[in-house]
């Protein structure tokens, strides 16, 4: 407790904690958000990390700082602590700078997918091979009246999903990707699928409007994965299902530039924690083991708690 109080007894460290309770950021991003030099930021991060307020997630050559769970006392006071942080001087400016960093991540991803939409299926399959997992993902998808797929890309999974729902809605933030999906659907004559332009963190759907949300190889492109899961929960009916497939943690650093990956996959425990934090229960995780030269895939299923609306 004494170490915690010492670590938090500094205005700059309070600001840092307040920022990192909203997401995961690198030292370089934090220097921009805070308007401070890297050495100063690094020193404050070291103190907060040693006190258990923060933890570090290393991915390739990048290190992401986030709120930690090592200090039990900090966990006990966290809710009240977060409320008080909103009163910090300059809090509005810090949140605006934080939003600008997330927007930069989003724009970089959008520009990449608009540029590479026509070649995307071949590009992803060639550069980052993964095992065949689609049948196992589809087995997690229940039959529902309305189903949502976020990040539809070129629409390859939509016909399979249409067999499991009377109505399928596909959302993507890239107009070019949606054009490719429309061409695919028109060529196949597929009916009952509606495509919408929208962001993963601001889905163009009403609250509790769908019975299932599917995200296939999408989350590792998200600037803020937890915010995406919270938005899924918002549009999901009580008792509805989230079915997700994504990369397990890997070290292919080049994927950031060549495939616009924000994250080098995920660990099972962090996906479980995010699902639970977003309001999903009965969480199940399966690993699809890779052959040599491939990367493992994680399949995750969760059910929305009754009465949980999602939100940030």
Secondary structure, 3 states (H helix, E strand, C coil): CHHHHHHHCCHHHHHHHHHHCCCCECHHHHHHHHCCCHHHHHHHHHHHHHCCCEEEEEECCEEEEEECCCCHHHHHHHHHHHHHHCCCCCHHHHHHHHHHHHHHHHHHHHHHHHHHCCCHHHHHHHHCCECCCHHHHHCCCCCEEEEEEECCCCCCCHHHHHCCEEEEEEEECCHHHHHHHHHHHHHHCCCCEEEEECECCECCCCCCCEEEEEEECCHHHCCCHHHHHHHHHHHEEEEEEEEEEEEECCCCCCHHHHCCCCCCCECHHHHHHHHHHHCEEEEEEEEECCCCCCECEEEEEEEECCCCCCCC
